[in-house]
């Protein structure tokens, strides 16, 4: 049965870029060859970087945070990459795992719940295949650049990387259920007014 790309397969793809033999396991980090350990670390690094952009698969809108301890404060999960208040009267930022009110310069709030949009860092197993593919190829380019530094090889990998990114963006766009008419500027240019009638 076909399965999604595993983390081991991703690491072996990266090793293949520099002509190294595949490994059988990444379960024990201390037992890995140096190049495989580096590939695994770069894969995690690039995954974090790409997920930080915020995609449909790792973003939750209108997430309600409940007060934590001490009373009046809000904490976010440990895998939170971004958080932003839905209510624009709040100017919040994430400090560690705490929510900070920039306007009042405090971590204490007077509301019981805070509605936010949140972007999370997902484990490899929770990523869609298009994201796994893009992360693998980009990590492979970074990996070979640090170990080999071949510009010719980098340009070859870059072509695959651009195609993988385009596939991810296309899939993410389909999942967002947004049309061009959700943008007021576009809608007005094609003749749709606020009431939805064609002018």
N, C-alpha and C positions, 0 to 999 in steps of 0.2 A: 504494500500500500504506500502511495506517495505521501510524504510528510513535508512540513515546512523546513526551511534551512535551519539546522541546529547551530548552536554556538561553536561546537567542535568543527562542523563543516565550514563555518565562516573563518575560523582560525586556519584551517587547512587550505582554504582558498588564498588567504593572505600569504601563507608559507609558499604556496605554489608560484606566486608572483616573483619570488626571489630564487626559485629553483630548488627549494628545500623539500624533503620528503614529508608526507603527512604524518601526523601523530595519531595515536589510538585513543587518547583521553586527555581531558583538561581538568579532570576532577581534583587532582592533587597539584597545586601550584608549585610546590617546592620540588616536585619531581620532573617538571617540564624543562626541556632544553631552553637555553637563554633566549633564542630567537622566538620560540613558541610562547614563552612567558611575556616577551615584549609584544608580540602580536595580540595576545589576549588583553593586555593592558591598553593597547592602542584601540582595540575594538570597543572596550568599555568607555574610553575617553571620547571617541567619535560618536558613540551612541548617545552619550550625555549631551554632547554639543548639538547634534541634530535634533534630539528631542526637545532641547531648550527653545527651539524655534516655535514650538507649539503647533500641533497638528490635531485633526479631528479625533484621531485614535487615542491621544493622551491628554485631551483637554475636556474638562467638565464645566459647563456653563450653569450659572445660578445655583452654585453649591452653597448650602447653608452651613456656616460654621457656628457651633454653639460655644458659649463661654467656657473657658477652662479654669485652671487654678494658677494663680490667685483669681478671685472673682473680678469680673470686668475685663479680663484679658482673653485673647484668642490665640490658639496655637494651630499650626498646620501640620499635616503628616510629614514624616521625615523624608519622603521622596518628592516633596513639592519643589518644582522648578520656578514657577511664576504664580503670583496671585494678584488679582486686581478687583477692587470693589465694583459691583454692578451699579450701586448708587453713587453717582458722580459727586455728591456732596462730601464724600469721604476721599481723602488723598492718603491711601495706605501703601506701605511697602513691607516686604518680608525682611525681618532681621533674625537670622538664625531660623528658628521655628516659630517665632512670635510675629504677630501683626503689630505694626507701628503706625500710629496716626501722625502723619507729617505736619498737618495743619496745626494740631494742638500739641505736638511734640511730646507724645505720651503713648504708652502701650495700654492704657486703661480706657475702656469704652463704657458708654451708658446704655447700650442696647444689649438685648439678650442674645440675638443672633445677628450675624453679618453675612449678607449674600455676596458671593464672590465668583469670579471665573478663575479656575485653577488649572495649571498645567503640571502633569506628573511625570516623573522619571519611571518608566516601566521596565520590568525585567525583560530579558531577551525573549523568554517564552511567551510574553504577552504582546509582542510586537507583530503587526501584520507582515506578510511576506514581502511586500514592496518596500517597507521600511528596513527589514533585515537585509535585503539585497543592496539597497543604497548605502546603508551603514557599512556593510562588508566591503564593497568596492572602494568607498572613500577611505576606509581604514586601511585597505590594502595599498592604496596610493601613498598614504602617509607613512605606512610601514616600510615600503620599499624605498621611499625617499630618505628615511632616517638610516636604513641599513646599507642600501646600495647607491642611491642617488643618481640613478640613470634617468636622464631627461627624456630619452626615447621611450623607455618603458612607462614613464609618468604620462606622456602624451597618449599612449595607447590605453592606459587605464582610465585616463580622464574622459575619453570618448564613452566608455562603458558607464562611467560615473554620471555623466550628464544624461544619458539615456535612462539610467536607473532613477535619477532624481525626477526626471520628467514623468516617469510612470507613477512615482509616489505622489507627485503633485496632482496628476490627473485623477488618481484614485481618491486622494484626499478631497479634491474638489467635488467629485461625485458624491462622496459621503456627506458633504456639508449641506447638500440640498439647496444651494444658493443659485439663483439665476441672475442673468444680467439685469433683470428688472428690479432686483433688490437694491441696486445702486441708483440713487435718485438722479445723479448726473447722466448716467447711461439712459435711464428711462425717459428723462426729459428730452434727450436728443433724438430718440426714436419716436417721439410723439405721444408718450403716455403721460397724462396729467394725474394729479393727486387722487382724483375720484376713480381712476382706473379706466376712464374712457379714452378712446383714441381721438386725438385732436386733428 
